[in-house]
Amino acid sequence: MVLTSKRLQKLYRRTGRYWACLLLPLLVTACDGESGSNPAATTGGGTPQEGGSLVWARYGDADSLDPQRTTTTLSWQVFDQIYDTLLAFDDNGEVVPNLAKEWTVSEDGLTATFVLNEGITCHDGTPFDANDVKYTAERAISEDNPSVTKGAWGPIASVEAVDSQTVQFNFSEPFGAFVSFMADPFSSQICDSAEELGDDFGVSAAVGTGPWKLVSWTKGDEIVLEKNADYQNFGRPIENDGAPYLDQLIVKQIPEPQTRLAGLQTGEIQVIAEPPLEELEAIEADEGLNNYIAEKTGQNVFFEFTTSRPPFDDIRARQAVAYAIDPEAAIDIVFGDVVKREKCTVARGVMGNDQGFCAEHGYSHDPERAQELLAELGYGPENPLTVTMMTWVGGNRERMVQVFQNQLKQVGIETEIETMDIGTLNARVKQENENDSGQGTFDMMGWAWYDPDILHQLWHSPGAYSGYQSAELDALLDDTRTTVDSDARLAAVQEAQQYLLENAVHVPLYTPGWLWIYTTRSEVDGFKIGPFDRPLFNDVKLVS
């Protein structure tokens, strides 16, 4: 979706007054989907040309180009260019054929069979066939070194290459989320010749079937990709059925948003993610630049708590935080209306996202109730609760936690803020959950997923971060996976959401939350943001 002048002016006014609103509570007692499409480019009468190189700048770098060794958006947005998936999401977020031209699921839900398109070639020239699919899946679920998203693959009992073009997955129990997972980047298909690359795979070498080939990766600086001349598109929501029009795609790491914007303005960069929000009005007025905003991102930003020790092992402490914060006011100050308040534990556009239902079971702003709960726990004006609040850098998240810090202070919760890169945060949250002593911590985390199965991955014991666990929750989450009928599965998802919300395990805040606003130079023709925030460069040509 294109950002309008009215929308940008509203955002500019709100972000411009940010610091005043942030500091005011210190002086007084109170203070307050469609996928991205290409806007009309100002080309000056030029003609889009094939060939050339495009530089795409983001705030951080990938941590791996092995789709089974990372969960970060910074990583999968790159490896999604290198690999392809058996199925794909169309512009409406519906599952469609891709590497596989057809699929069937048995009536009992215990087998899923995929028939591959013919003539697909891996980057090293070897044919892509059922053995590569078998290799990818068995590698993901191996006992020795499984994928970090092994849980998303479900209870696979075996994988059979029926013939060169047919592969069958057999499950120990029904798994309702499997078909849609086959369209997600974390199910990216790896050619079995990757085995020969050893430890270089995903670091200095990669072999897939996607539209771009890995040339080099200078960590902390840039990833260089070249077009795959043999690429065939069977399912990505783009017009180009063959190889990308560009010759080269360079993905740069530039942490500072103002520096990214400056590079865009000088022409050193053609596409940036996360422009400085305070500059959006100026960008809109610049005829040489175009803004895009992604919707249907699948993103959910939320609070989660370290429950292995006090104070957040007590539900009252978690509830106190949930009552103390005012996400609507924080959003208004920091983002304006380029993000939305989220009340569910699954993202908008995902099964189970019902804002009314979730509001009934979640928490609304009630600072007096927060203070009552803190008093029950022995905290008050002379004995404030002191905890650490963590988040990851970028996306104005530092500003959001500063606003939350001031809201929490009003009820007697003192917070020490720590920000870090997303890889470090993931490791830190897990470490805190596995430690039963020390100061209490909670974090503002973000996950993106296309299916409510994200709840199982996050919260079923032992969970993604060894966090909150209970037998009752595990049973509810198991039902969300083994139930195949869509209506019955929705009911199971809502039961799990109700538990997470009422127990203040997962406190939803807003959506989207990262890498959702893009700015391009006007000579970039054909750029598109696909569903679930997937930048697509296959159709891009540069206007001469």
C-alpha positions in Angstrom: 0.0 0.0 0.0 1.2 3.5 -0.8 1.6 6.1 1.9 -0.6 9.1 1.3 0.3 12.7 2.2 -2.5 13.0 4.8 -1.3 9.8 6.5 2.3 11.0 6.4 1.4 14.4 7.8 -0.4 12.8 10.7 2.6 10.5 11.4 5.0 13.4 11.1 3.1 15.5 13.7 3.0 12.6 16.1 6.7 11.5 15.8 7.7 15.2 15.9 6.1 15.6 19.3 7.5 12.3 20.6 10.1 13.7 23.0 7.8 16.2 24.5 5.2 13.5 25.3 7.9 11.2 26.6 9.4 13.7 29.0 6.1 15.1 30.3 5.3 12.2 32.7 8.6 13.0 34.5 7.2 16.5 35.3 3.5 15.8 36.0 1.5 12.9 37.2 -0.1 11.8 33.9 0.3 12.0 30.1 -1.1 10.2 28.0 -4.6 -6.9 4.2 -3.2 -6.1 0.9 0.4 -6.6 -0.2 2.6 -3.6 -1.1 2.1 -2.4 -4.6 4.2 -0.3 -6.9 3.3 3.4 -6.7 3.3 5.4 -9.9 6.9 6.1 -10.5 8.3 9.5 -11.6 10.5 8.2 -14.5 11.0 11.4 -16.4 9.9 9.6 -19.6 12.7 7.0 -19.3 12.2 3.4 -20.4 12.7 0.4 -18.0 15.8 -1.5 -19.0 16.8 -5.1 -18.3 20.2 -5.7 -16.7 22.2 -3.7 -14.2 22.7 -3.9 -10.4 20.4 -2.9 -7.6 21.5 -2.1 -4.0 19.0 -2.8 -1.2 19.9 -1.5 2.2 18.6 -2.7 5.6 19.5 -1.9 9.3 21.2 -5.3 9.9 22.7 -8.4 8.4 21.6 -12.0 8.1 23.0 -14.4 10.6 22.8 -17.4 8.3 21.8 -18.2 4.7 21.0 -21.8 5.7 17.2 -21.8 6.1 17.4 -24.3 8.9 19.8 -22.4 11.1 18.0 -19.1 11.7 14.6 -17.5 12.4 15.3 -13.9 11.7 13.6 -11.8 9.1 16.9 -10.3 8.1 18.0 -13.7 7.2 15.0 -15.2 5.5 14.3 -12.1 3.4 17.7 -12.9 1.8 17.6 -16.7 1.6 14.0 -16.4 0.2 15.8 -15.0 -2.9 18.2 -18.0 -3.1 15.8 -20.9 -2.5 12.2 -21.8 -3.4 9.4 -23.6 -1.7 7.2 -26.5 -2.7 4.1 -24.2 -2.5 3.7 -20.4 -2.5 1.3 -17.8 -1.2 -0.6 -15.7 -3.7 -1.5 -12.0 -3.2 -4.4 -13.0 -1.0 -2.2 -15.2 1.2 -3.8 -18.4 -0.2 -1.6 -21.4 -0.8 -0.9 -22.2 -4.5 1.4 -24.6 -6.4 5.1 -23.7 -6.9 7.9 -26.2 -7.1 5.2 -28.8 -6.6 2.5 -28.6 -9.3 -0.1 -30.5 -7.2 -0.5 -32.0 -3.7 -2.9 -34.2 -1.9 -3.5 -34.9 1.8 -5.0 -38.3 2.9 -8.4 -38.3 4.5 -6.9 -39.3 7.9 -4.3 -36.5 7.7 -1.4 -38.9 8.0 0.1 -38.6 4.5 0.8 -35.6 2.2 2.0 -36.2 -1.4 3.5 -33.7 -3.7 4.1 -34.0 -7.4 7.0 -31.7 -8.7 7.2 -29.6 -11.8 9.7 -31.0 -14.3 12.8 -29.3 -15.6 13.8 -27.4 -12.5 17.5 -26.9 -12.1 19.6 -26.3 -9.0 22.1 -23.5 -9.0 25.0 -26.0 -9.5 23.3 -27.4 -12.6 22.0 -30.6 -11.1 18.3 -31.4 -11.6 15.9 -30.7 -8.7 13.8 -33.8 -7.9 12.1 -35.7 -5.1 15.5 -36.7 -3.6 16.2 -33.0 -2.9 12.9 -32.7 -1.1 13.6 -35.8 0.9 17.1 -34.5 1.8 15.7 -31.1 2.9 13.0 -32.6 5.2 15.2 -35.3 6.7 17.9 -32.7 7.4 15.3 -30.5 9.1 14.1 -33.2 11.5 17.4 -35.0 12.1 18.2 -35.9 15.7 21.9 -34.9 15.3 21.5 -31.3 14.0 17.8 -30.4 13.4 16.4 -27.2 12.0 15.8 -24.5 14.5 12.3 -24.5 13.2 12.0 -28.3 13.5 8.7 -28.0 15.3 7.1 -26.3 12.3 7.7 -29.5 10.2 5.4 -31.4 12.4 5.4 -35.0 13.5 7.0 -36.4 10.4 7.6 -40.2 10.7 9.2 -40.7 7.3 9.7 -39.1 3.9 9.6 -41.2 0.7 10.8 -40.4 -2.8 8.1 -42.4 -4.6 9.7 -41.6 -8.0 11.8 -38.7 -9.3 8.9 -36.3 -9.3 6.8 -37.5 -6.4 7.5 -37.3 -2.7 5.4 -38.5 0.2 5.4 -37.3 3.8 4.1 -39.7 6.4 3.1 -38.4 9.9 2.7 -40.1 13.2 -0.4 -38.0 13.8 -2.4 -35.5 11.8 -0.8 -32.1 11.4 -3.1 -29.4 10.2 -0.4 -26.7 9.5 1.8 -28.7 7.2 0.5 -27.7 3.8 0.7 -24.0 4.5 4.2 -24.4 6.0 5.3 -25.7 2.6 4.8 -22.1 1.3 6.9 -20.5 4.1 10.6 -19.6 3.6 11.6 -21.8 6.5 10.6 -24.8 4.4 12.9 -23.6 1.6 14.1 -26.6 -0.5 17.9 -27.3 -0.4 19.5 -29.2 -3.2 21.1 -32.3 -1.8 24.5 -31.3 -3.4 24.7 -28.9 -0.5 26.0 -31.8 1.6 29.3 -31.6 -0.3 29.7 -28.0 0.9 30.1 -29.0 4.5 30.4 -26.1 6.9 30.6 -23.6 4.1 26.9 -24.1 3.4 24.9 -21.1 4.5 28.0 -19.1 5.1 30.0 -18.7 2.0 28.1 -21.0 -0.3 24.5 -22.0 -1.0 22.7 -24.1 -3.5 19.0 -23.8 -4.2 16.6 -23.3 -7.1 15.6 -19.6 -6.4 15.8 -16.6 -8.6 19.1 -15.5 -7.3 22.5 -17.2 -6.7 24.9 -16.4 -3.9 28.1 -14.8 -5.1 29.7 -13.6 -1.8 28.9 -12.6 1.7 31.0 -10.1 3.6 29.5 -10.3 7.1 28.4 -7.0 8.5 28.7 -5.3 5.1 27.0 -6.9 2.1 25.6 -10.0 0.4 26.0 -10.1 -3.4 23.6 -12.2 -5.5 23.5 -12.7 -9.2 20.5 -13.7 -11.2 19.8 -17.4 -11.8 19.5 -17.5 -15.6 17.7 -20.9 -15.4 15.0 -19.8 -13.0 11.4 -20.7 -13.7 8.7 -19.2 -11.6 5.7 -21.4 -10.9 4.0 -19.7 -8.0 5.5 -16.5 -6.7 3.0 -13.6 -7.1 5.0 -11.8 -9.9 4.5 -11.3 -13.6 7.9 -12.6 -14.8 7.9 -16.3 -15.3 11.7 -16.5 -16.0 15.0 -15.2 -14.7 15.1 -11.8 -12.9 15.6 -8.8 -15.2 18.4 -7.4 -13.1 21.9 -8.9 -13.3 22.8 -8.4 -9.7 21.2 -7.8 -6.3 23.4 -6.4 -3.5 22.0 -6.4 0.1 23.8 -3.9 2.2 23.9 -3.5 6.0 23.6 0.2 7.0 22.4 0.5 10.6 21.5 4.2 10.7 18.2 5.1 8.9 19.4 8.6 8.1 22.5 7.1 6.4 20.3 4.7 4.4 18.1 7.6 3.3 21.1 9.7 2.3 22.5 6.8 0.2 19.1 6.5 -1.5 19.0 10.3 -2.3 22.4 10.3 -3.8 21.7 7.2 -5.9 24.2 4.9 -4.3 21.2 2.8 -3.1 18.0 2.0 -4.9 15.9 0.4 -2.2 15.9 0.8 1.6 13.9 -0.8 4.3 12.7 1.2 7.3 13.3 4.8 6.3 13.4 7.3 9.3 9.8 7.7 10.2 10.3 11.4 11.0 11.3 11.9 7.3 8.3 10.2 5.7 6.6 13.5 4.8 9.7 14.8 3.1 10.1 11.5 1.3 6.5 11.7 0.1 7.2 15.2 -1.3 10.3 14.1 -3.2 9.4 13.2 -6.7 12.5 11.1 -7.0 11.4 8.7 -4.3 8.5 6.3 -3.7 7.2 4.8 -0.4 5.6 1.4 0.1 4.0 0.0 3.2 3.6 -3.8 3.6 0.3 -5.2 4.9 -0.5 -8.9 5.7 2.9 -9.1 7.2 2.0 -11.9 9.7 3.9 -9.8 12.3 3.0 -9.6 16.0 4.9 -7.6 18.5 4.3 -8.6 22.1 5.5 -8.7 25.7 6.7 -12.0 27.2 8.1 -12.7 30.6 10.8 -14.6 32.4 8.7 -17.0 34.6 11.6 -19.1 36.0 11.9 -16.7 39.0 10.2 -13.8 40.7 8.4 -11.6 40.1 6.9 -12.8 36.8 6.5 -16.4 38.0 3.4 -14.8 39.7 0.6 -14.0 37.3 -0.2 -10.9 39.3 3.1 -9.3 38.3 2.5 -10.1 34.6 -1.1 -8.7 34.9 0.3 -5.5 36.5 2.4 -4.9 33.5 -0.5 -5.6 31.1 -2.8 -3.2 33.0 -0.1 -0.5 33.4 0.7 0.0 29.7 -1.4 1.9 27.2 -0.4 0.6 23.8 -2.8 2.9 21.9 -1.1 6.0 23.4 2.3 4.6 22.8 1.5 3.8 19.2 0.1 7.3 18.7 3.2 8.9 20.0 5.8 6.8 18.2 4.1 5.6 15.0 0.9 7.4 14.3 -1.2 5.2 12.1 1.4 3.3 10.1 1.0 0.5 12.7 -2.1 -0.9 14.4 -2.9 -2.0 17.9 -2.9 -5.8 18.1 -5.0 -7.6 20.7 -4.5 -11.2 19.5 -1.6 -13.6 19.9 -1.7 -14.4 16.2 -1.3 -11.8 13.5 -3.9 -10.1 11.4 -4.9 -12.3 8.4 -4.1 -15.4 10.3 -6.7 -17.9 11.4 -7.9 -16.9 14.9 -7.2 -13.2 14.7 -10.5 -11.8 16.0 -9.9 -8.5 17.7 -13.2 -8.6 19.5 -12.7 -12.1 20.9 -9.1 -11.3 22.0 -10.2 -8.0 23.7 -12.6 -9.9 25.8 -9.8 -12.1 27.2 -6.9 -9.6 27.3 -6.1 -6.6 29.4 -7.1 -2.9 28.9 -5.3 0.1 30.4 -6.1 0.2 34.1 -3.3 1.7 36.2 -5.3 1.6 39.4 -5.7 -2.2 39.1 -2.0 -2.5 38.3 -1.2 -0.7 41.5 -3.5 -3.0 43.5 -1.8 -6.1 42.1 1.6 -4.7 42.9 0.5 -3.9 46.5 -0.7 -7.5 46.9 2.9 -8.5 45.9 4.4 -6.2 48.5 5.4 -3.4 46.2 4.5 0.3 46.6 5.8 3.9 46.4 8.6 3.1 49.0 9.4 -0.3 47.4 9.0 -0.1 43.6 9.3 -3.2 41.5 12.5 -3.0 39.5 12.9 -5.2 36.4 14.8 -5.2 33.1 12.9 -4.7 29.8 14.6 -5.8 26.7 14.0 -5.5 22.9 15.9 -5.5 19.7 17.2 -2.5 17.7 15.5 -0.8 14.8 11.9 -0.1 13.8 11.5 2.7 16.5 11.3 -0.1 19.1 13.7 1.9 21.4 11.2 4.7 21.4 8.3 2.3 22.1 10.0 0.8 25.2 10.9 4.3 26.4 7.2 5.2 26.3 6.3 2.0 28.0 9.0 2.6 30.6 7.3 5.9 31.5 3.9 4.3 31.6 5.1 1.6 34.0 6.8 4.2 36.2 3.4 5.8 36.9 2.2 2.6 38.7 5.5 1.9 40.5 7.4 -0.3 38.1 11.0 0.8 37.5 12.4 -0.6 34.3 16.0 -0.8 33.1 16.0 -0.9 29.3 18.4 -3.0 27.3 18.5 -3.1 23.4 20.5 -5.5 21.3 20.4 -7.2 17.9 17.7 -9.8 17.3 20.1 -12.7 17.4 21.5 -11.7 20.8 18.0 -11.0 22.1 16.8 -14.5 21.1 19.8 -16.1 23.0 19.4 -13.7 26.0 15.7 -14.5 26.5 16.4 -18.2 26.5 19.3 -17.7 28.9 17.1 -15.7 31.3 14.4 -18.3 31.2 16.9 -21.0 32.2 18.2 -19.0 35.1 16.2 -19.2 38.4 18.0 -16.2 40.1 18.6 -12.6 39.4 16.5 -9.5 38.6 13.3 -10.1 36.8 13.2 -9.6 33.1 10.6 -9.3 30.3 11.0 -8.4 26.7 9.3 -6.9 23.7 9.6 -9.6 21.1 8.3 -10.0 17.6 7.5 -13.1 15.5 5.9 -13.4 12.1 4.0 -16.4 10.9 1.3 -17.3 8.4 -0.5 -19.8 10.6 -1.6 -20.1 14.3 0.9 -22.9 14.6 3.2 -20.1 15.7 1.6 -20.5 19.2 2.8 -24.1 19.4 6.3 -23.2 18.4 6.4 -20.4 20.9 4.7 -21.9 23.9 4.5 -25.7 23.8 7.0 -27.1 26.2 9.9 -26.5 26.1 9.0 -23.5 23.8 11.1 -21.4 21.6 12.8 -19.7 24.6 12.3 -22.2 27.4 9.7 -19.8 28.8 6.3 -20.2 30.4 5.2 -23.9 30.4 2.2 -25.8 31.7 0.6 -29.1 31.0 -2.8 -27.5 30.4 -1.4 -25.1 27.8 0.5 -28.0 26.1 -2.7 -30.0 25.7 -4.5 -27.0 24.2 -1.7 -26.4 21.8 -1.6 -30.0 20.8 -5.2 -29.7 19.7 -4.4 -26.8 17.4 -2.1 -29.1 15.5 -3.8 -32.4 15.4 -7.2 -31.0 14.5 -7.5 -31.0 10.7 -11.2 -29.8 10.2 -10.9 -26.0 9.8 -13.9 -25.1 12.0 -12.8 -27.4 14.8 -9.2 -26.2 14.5 -10.3 -22.5 14.8 -12.1 -23.4 18.0 -9.0 -25.1 19.3 -6.9 -22.0 18.4 -9.3 -19.7 20.3 -9.1 -21.9 23.4 -5.3 -21.6 23.3 -5.4 -17.9 22.7 -7.8 -17.4 25.6 -5.4 -19.2 28.0 -2.4 -17.2 26.8 -4.2 -13.9 27.1 -6.0 -14.5 30.5 -2.7 -15.8 32.0 -0.8 -12.8 30.6 1.7 -15.1 29.1 1.7 -13.4 25.7 0.6 -9.7 25.9 0.0 -8.5 22.3 1.0 -4.9 21.5 1.0 -3.8 17.8 1.5 -4.9 14.2 3.4 -4.7 12.0 6.7 -4.1 13.7 9.8 -4.4 11.5 11.0 -4.0 8.0 7.5 -3.1 6.8 8.1 0.3 5.2 10.3 0.5 2.1 11.4 3.4 0.0 12.8 3.2 -3.5 14.2 5.6 -6.1 11.7 6.4 -8.8 13.8 4.7 -11.4 13.1 1.3 -9.8 10.2 -0.2 -11.8 8.4 -3.4 -10.8 9.4 -3.7 -7.1 6.7 -5.5 -5.0 6.2 -6.6 -1.5 4.5 -10.0 -1.5 2.3 -11.4 1.3 4.0 -11.8 4.7 6.5 -9.1 3.9 8.4 -10.8 1.2 10.3 -8.3 -1.0 10.2 -9.4 -4.7 12.8 -8.3 -7.2 12.0 -10.6 -10.1 10.0 -8.0 -12.0 12.4 -5.1 -11.3 13.9 -3.1 -14.1 15.8 0.2 -13.8 14.6 3.2 -15.7 17.4 4.7 -17.8 
